[in-house]
Amino acid sequence: MTNAGKHIKVIIAGGGTGGHIFPGLAIAGALQRLQPAVEILYVGDKTRMEMQRVPEAGYKIIGLTIAGFNRSTLWKNWSLPFKLIASFFQVRSIFKKFKPDAVVGVGGYSSFPVLRYAQSCGIPSFIHESNSLAGRSNMMIGKKATKIFVASDGMEKYFPKDKLVVTGNPVRAELSDKVGKGEAIKIFGLQPDKKTVLAIGGSLGAKSINEAIQANLDAFKKEDIQLIWQTGKNFKQDVNFPNEEYKGVWCQPFIGDMRKAYGAADVVVARAGAMTIAELKIQNKASILIPYPYAAEDHQTVNARALVDKQAAVMIADRDVKQELMPQLLKLMSDEAEVKKLENNIGLLAVKDADTLIAREILNNLKS
């Protein structure tokens, strides 16, 4: 039962990174498709990127005074208890005004006080855990959650088995369809008949990947391999593009149309965040994954290993990327059968309607 026509209010909480924000927006969109009368309020961290991304997508957002645990500089955590207490008072005020029928946590430390308060009030709470290794806060609040949506099997070691629903990870709506290489590569000013690598590292950039790519620009030129390179805003490359020496390189801090970036690429070099992997699955892309070594509980390595074990990706440790990336990349680019195998295997893992599965399960669990 989906409570068709009933005015339902849902809070979606979390953020900090695109890997948390985009699934939340996808779930919000699916809820509204299934039940147009649903009212969505997003709650995030007032200092993070959700404060920009969520309004751009057309949703109202309220920012909390909150912070996560700083693992690298412990003394900076002195204010954490005070911010956590302040966030609970803010959440209480939000609930009194909005009166949600359900709360959905999509990850990030701003989701914890929202879901914890919902559970204390007896309001149905739902968790979306995108990674193969569950976050600690999600495991804490998962015990009292109504349902927990996960990307793959085997998550009962982190959560109560009877609450788990395997849905996959929702991806941005614009990435649900593929575009052919001939059409896609035009916007990058490159040639459709040449092998092309897409190197990405998120909005801020991946330092080790960027440095390895920059050190091997001559190898791309020598092997006549084209490069679409998203550096992120924090990386300043030594060479400006395009130029006569590196005609086969497109390089910018951001890529506006990721669907065409994936469509133009034969092989993708990227971090191993859960949402990047979900996009690679939907787009059927062969990839070399370099997990971010400082991710909480090293969950990106767990994400990548799950694909490697299914022969659906290649993994290189971050500490080895400068020495191993180019040899591994050239080896893969020269082996069309291996590329095809990786494409086929990762495509078998794709879930294209994860957002709809999650939204329908939420609505079905709400009281009439």
C-alpha positions as CSV (number, residue, x, y, z in Angstrom):
1,M,0.0,0.0,0.0
2,T,1.4,3.4,-1.0
3,N,-1.0,5.8,0.7
4,A,-1.9,7.3,-2.6
5,G,-3.1,10.9,-2.4
6,K,-2.2,11.2,1.3
7,H,-0.1,14.2,2.3
8,I,3.0,12.7,3.8
9,K,6.0,14.6,5.2
10,V,9.4,13.1,4.9
11,I,12.8,14.4,6.2
12,I,15.9,13.3,4.3
13,A,19.0,13.7,6.5
14,G,22.7,13.6,5.7
15,G,25.2,14.9,3.3
16,G,28.8,16.2,3.4
17,T,29.7,14.5,0.0
18,G,28.0,13.9,-3.3
19,G,28.0,10.2,-2.3
20,H,25.5,11.0,0.3
21,I,23.7,13.9,-1.3
22,F,22.9,12.4,-4.7
23,P,21.2,9.3,-3.3
24,G,19.1,11.5,-1.0
25,L,18.0,13.6,-4.0
26,A,17.3,10.4,-6.0
27,I,15.1,9.0,-3.2
28,A,13.3,12.3,-2.9
29,G,12.5,12.3,-6.6
30,A,11.3,8.8,-6.5
31,L,9.0,9.5,-3.5
32,Q,7.5,12.4,-5.4
33,R,7.0,10.3,-8.5
34,L,5.2,7.6,-6.6
35,Q,3.2,10.0,-4.5
36,P,3.1,13.6,-5.7
37,A,1.5,14.9,-2.5
38,V,4.6,14.0,-0.5
39,E,6.4,17.0,1.2
40,I,10.2,16.7,1.4
41,L,12.5,18.6,3.8
42,Y,16.3,18.0,3.7
43,V,18.4,18.4,6.8
44,G,22.2,18.6,6.5
45,D,25.3,20.3,7.8
46,K,25.2,24.1,7.4
47,T,28.8,24.2,6.3
48,R,28.8,21.5,3.7
49,M,28.0,21.2,0.0
50,E,24.4,20.0,0.5
51,M,23.5,23.6,1.4
52,Q,24.1,24.5,-2.3
53,R,23.2,21.2,-4.1
54,V,19.8,20.5,-2.4
55,P,18.3,24.0,-3.2
56,E,19.6,23.7,-6.8
57,A,17.6,20.5,-7.1
58,G,14.4,22.3,-5.9
59,Y,14.2,21.1,-2.3
60,K,14.2,23.1,1.0
61,I,17.1,22.4,3.4
62,I,17.8,23.3,7.0
63,G,21.4,23.2,8.1
64,L,22.5,21.9,11.5
65,T,25.5,23.0,13.7
66,I,27.2,19.6,13.6
67,A,30.7,18.1,13.1
68,G,32.2,14.7,12.6
69,F,35.0,13.0,14.5
70,N,38.4,14.2,13.3
71,R,40.5,11.1,13.1
72,S,43.7,12.8,12.0
73,T,43.9,15.7,14.6
74,L,42.3,14.5,17.8
75,W,42.5,17.8,19.7
76,K,40.1,19.3,17.2
77,N,37.4,17.2,18.6
78,W,37.1,19.2,21.8
79,S,33.9,21.0,20.6
80,L,32.2,17.9,19.2
81,P,30.0,17.1,22.3
82,F,28.8,20.7,22.4
83,K,27.9,20.7,18.7
84,L,26.1,17.4,19.0
85,I,24.0,18.7,21.9
86,A,23.2,21.9,19.9
87,S,22.2,19.8,16.9
88,F,19.7,17.8,19.0
89,F,18.0,21.0,20.1
90,Q,17.9,22.1,16.5
91,V,16.4,18.8,15.4
92,R,13.8,19.0,18.1
93,S,12.7,22.4,16.8
94,I,12.6,21.1,13.2
95,F,10.4,18.2,14.2
96,K,8.0,20.4,16.1
97,K,7.5,22.6,13.1
98,F,7.6,20.1,10.2
99,K,6.0,17.1,12.0
100,P,7.5,14.4,9.7
101,D,5.8,11.1,9.1
102,A,9.1,9.4,8.3
103,V,12.9,10.2,8.3
104,V,15.4,8.8,5.9
105,G,19.1,8.9,6.7
106,V,21.5,8.8,3.7
107,G,24.8,9.0,5.5
108,G,27.1,11.7,6.8
109,Y,27.3,12.8,10.4
110,S,24.3,15.2,10.1
111,S,22.0,12.2,9.7
112,F,22.7,10.8,13.2
113,P,20.9,13.3,15.5
114,V,17.9,13.4,13.1
115,L,17.4,9.6,13.0
116,R,18.1,9.3,16.7
117,Y,15.5,11.9,17.6
118,A,13.0,10.3,15.2
119,Q,13.4,6.9,16.9
120,S,13.0,8.5,20.3
121,C,9.6,9.9,19.1
122,G,8.5,6.6,17.5
123,I,8.6,8.0,14.0
124,P,9.5,5.5,11.3
125,S,13.2,5.8,10.4
126,F,15.0,4.4,7.4
127,I,18.7,4.1,6.6
128,H,20.4,4.0,3.3
129,E,23.9,2.4,3.6
130,S,25.7,2.8,0.4
131,N,29.0,1.1,1.3
132,S,30.0,-2.5,1.6
133,L,31.4,-1.7,5.1
134,A,28.8,0.0,7.2
135,G,29.5,3.2,9.0
136,R,29.6,3.2,12.8
137,S,26.7,5.7,13.3
138,N,24.5,3.8,10.9
139,M,25.2,0.6,12.9
140,M,24.2,2.4,16.1
141,I,20.9,3.7,14.8
142,G,20.2,0.6,12.7
143,K,19.1,-1.4,15.7
144,K,15.9,0.7,16.0
145,A,15.4,1.5,12.3
146,T,12.3,0.5,10.5
147,K,14.2,-0.7,7.4
148,I,17.8,-0.5,6.2
149,F,18.5,-0.3,2.5
150,V,21.8,-1.7,1.4
151,A,23.7,-2.0,-1.9
152,S,24.6,-5.7,-1.7
153,D,24.2,-9.0,0.2
154,G,26.2,-9.9,3.3
155,M,25.3,-6.8,5.4
156,E,23.7,-8.9,8.1
157,K,27.0,-8.8,10.0
158,Y,26.4,-5.1,10.5
159,F,22.6,-4.8,10.8
160,P,19.6,-6.9,12.0
161,K,18.9,-9.3,9.2
162,D,15.1,-8.8,9.4
163,K,15.4,-5.1,8.7
164,L,17.6,-5.4,5.6
165,V,16.4,-4.7,2.1
166,V,18.9,-5.1,-0.8
167,T,18.1,-2.3,-3.2
168,G,21.4,-1.2,-4.7
169,N,22.5,2.4,-4.7
170,P,20.4,5.1,-6.4
171,V,22.3,7.1,-9.0
172,R,21.7,10.6,-10.4
173,A,18.7,10.4,-12.8
174,E,20.8,11.8,-15.7
175,L,23.1,8.8,-15.5
176,S,20.4,6.2,-15.8
177,D,20.8,6.1,-19.6
178,K,23.9,5.6,-21.7
179,V,25.2,7.6,-24.7
180,G,27.3,6.3,-27.5
181,K,31.0,7.2,-27.8
182,G,30.6,9.0,-31.1
183,E,28.1,11.4,-29.7
184,A,29.6,11.7,-26.2
185,I,33.1,12.6,-27.2
186,K,32.2,15.6,-29.3
187,I,31.8,17.9,-26.3
188,F,35.4,17.2,-25.3
189,G,36.8,18.0,-28.7
190,L,38.4,14.5,-29.0
191,Q,38.3,11.8,-31.7
192,P,35.8,8.9,-31.5
193,D,38.1,6.4,-33.2
194,K,40.9,6.7,-30.5
195,K,41.0,4.9,-27.2
196,T,40.1,7.2,-24.3
197,V,40.6,7.2,-20.6
198,L,38.4,9.1,-18.1
199,A,40.2,10.1,-14.9
200,I,38.1,11.4,-12.1
201,G,38.6,12.1,-8.4
202,G,35.5,13.9,-7.1
203,S,34.8,17.6,-6.7
204,L,37.9,18.3,-4.7
205,G,40.1,16.0,-6.7
206,A,42.2,13.0,-5.8
207,K,45.8,14.1,-5.2
208,S,47.5,10.8,-5.9
209,I,45.6,10.2,-9.1
210,N,46.2,13.7,-10.4
211,E,49.9,13.5,-9.7
212,A,50.2,10.1,-11.4
213,I,48.3,11.4,-14.5
214,Q,50.4,14.5,-14.7
215,A,53.6,12.6,-14.4
216,N,52.5,10.4,-17.4
217,L,51.1,12.8,-19.9
218,D,53.9,12.0,-22.3
219,A,53.0,8.3,-22.1
220,F,49.4,9.1,-23.1
221,K,50.8,11.1,-26.1
222,K,53.2,8.4,-27.0
223,E,50.6,5.6,-26.9
224,D,48.1,7.9,-28.7
225,I,45.5,7.5,-25.9
226,Q,43.1,10.3,-25.3
227,L,42.4,11.6,-21.8
228,I,39.4,13.2,-20.2
229,W,40.8,14.5,-16.9
230,Q,38.7,16.0,-14.1
231,T,41.2,17.4,-11.6
232,G,38.9,18.8,-9.0
233,K,39.1,22.4,-7.8
234,N,42.1,21.8,-5.5
235,F,44.7,20.6,-8.0
236,K,46.8,23.0,-10.1
237,Q,48.3,21.2,-13.1
238,D,51.6,22.3,-14.6
239,V,50.2,22.3,-18.1
240,N,47.3,24.3,-19.5
241,F,44.9,22.5,-21.8
242,P,44.1,22.3,-24.7
243,N,47.4,23.0,-26.4
244,E,49.3,21.8,-29.4
245,E,51.6,19.4,-27.5
246,Y,48.7,17.6,-25.9
247,K,45.9,17.7,-28.4
248,G,44.4,14.5,-27.0
249,V,43.9,15.8,-23.5
250,W,40.7,17.5,-22.2
251,C,41.3,18.8,-18.6
252,Q,39.1,20.9,-16.3
253,P,38.3,21.0,-12.6
254,F,34.8,19.8,-13.2
255,I,32.8,17.8,-15.8
256,G,29.4,19.3,-16.4
257,D,27.9,16.2,-18.2
258,M,29.1,13.0,-16.6
259,R,26.8,10.8,-18.8
260,K,28.8,11.9,-21.8
261,A,32.1,11.6,-19.9
262,Y,31.3,7.9,-19.2
263,G,30.0,7.4,-22.7
264,A,33.3,8.8,-24.2
265,A,35.5,6.6,-22.1
266,D,36.9,3.1,-22.8
267,V,38.4,2.8,-19.3
268,V,37.7,4.9,-16.1
269,V,40.3,5.7,-13.4
270,A,38.6,6.7,-10.2
271,R,38.3,6.5,-6.4
272,A,36.1,3.7,-5.0
273,G,33.3,5.6,-3.4
274,A,30.0,3.8,-3.3
275,M,28.3,6.2,-5.7
276,T,31.1,6.2,-8.2
277,I,30.9,2.4,-8.2
278,A,27.1,2.5,-8.7
279,E,27.6,4.8,-11.7
280,L,30.2,2.5,-13.2
281,K,27.7,-0.4,-12.8
282,I,24.9,1.5,-14.5
283,Q,27.3,2.7,-17.3
284,N,29.0,-0.8,-17.7
285,K,32.4,0.7,-17.5
286,A,35.8,-1.1,-17.1
287,S,37.7,0.7,-14.4
288,I,40.9,0.9,-12.4
289,L,39.9,1.9,-8.8
290,I,42.3,3.6,-6.4
291,P,40.6,3.6,-2.9
292,Y,41.0,6.7,-0.8
293,P,43.1,5.3,2.1
294,Y,41.7,7.7,4.7
295,A,38.1,6.9,4.3
296,A,36.4,5.8,7.5
297,E,37.2,2.2,8.3
298,D,38.9,2.1,4.9
299,H,35.5,1.4,3.4
300,Q,36.6,2.3,-0.2
301,T,39.0,-0.7,-0.2
302,V,36.2,-2.9,0.8
303,N,34.0,-1.4,-1.9
304,A,36.7,-2.0,-4.6
305,R,37.6,-5.5,-3.3
306,A,33.9,-6.6,-3.7
307,L,34.3,-5.8,-7.5
308,V,37.7,-7.3,-7.9
309,D,36.4,-10.6,-6.4
310,K,33.8,-10.7,-9.1
311,Q,36.3,-9.8,-11.8
312,A,34.5,-6.6,-12.4
313,A,37.3,-4.0,-11.7
314,V,41.0,-3.6,-11.2
315,M,42.3,-2.2,-8.0
316,I,45.6,-0.4,-7.1
317,A,46.5,0.7,-3.6
318,D,46.9,4.5,-3.2
319,R,50.5,4.1,-2.1
320,D,51.3,2.3,-5.3
321,V,49.5,4.5,-7.8
322,K,52.5,6.5,-9.0
323,Q,54.4,3.4,-9.9
324,E,51.6,1.1,-11.1
325,L,48.8,3.2,-12.6
326,M,50.3,3.7,-16.1
327,P,51.7,0.1,-16.5
328,Q,48.3,-1.3,-15.4
329,L,46.4,1.1,-17.6
330,L,48.4,0.5,-20.7
331,K,48.1,-3.3,-20.1
332,L,44.3,-3.0,-19.8
333,M,43.9,-0.7,-22.8
334,S,45.8,-3.1,-25.0
335,D,43.6,-6.1,-24.0
336,E,40.1,-5.6,-25.5
337,A,38.9,-9.0,-24.2
338,E,39.8,-8.0,-20.6
339,V,38.0,-4.7,-21.0
340,K,34.9,-6.5,-22.4
341,K,35.0,-8.9,-19.5
342,L,35.1,-6.1,-16.9
343,E,32.3,-4.3,-18.7
344,N,30.1,-7.4,-18.7
345,N,30.8,-8.4,-15.1
346,I,30.2,-4.9,-13.6
347,G,27.0,-4.5,-15.7
348,L,25.6,-7.7,-14.2
349,L,25.7,-5.9,-10.8
350,A,23.8,-2.8,-11.8
351,V,20.5,-2.0,-10.2
352,K,18.7,0.7,-12.3
353,D,15.6,1.3,-10.2
354,A,17.2,1.5,-6.7
355,D,15.5,4.9,-5.9
356,T,12.1,3.5,-6.8
357,L,12.6,0.3,-4.7
358,I,13.6,2.4,-1.7
359,A,10.8,4.9,-2.1
360,R,8.1,2.2,-2.5
361,E,9.4,0.4,0.6
362,I,9.3,3.6,2.6
363,L,5.7,4.4,1.6
364,N,4.6,0.8,2.1
365,N,5.9,0.9,5.7
366,L,4.0,4.1,6.7
367,K,0.7,3.7,8.4
368,S,-2.4,4.5,6.4
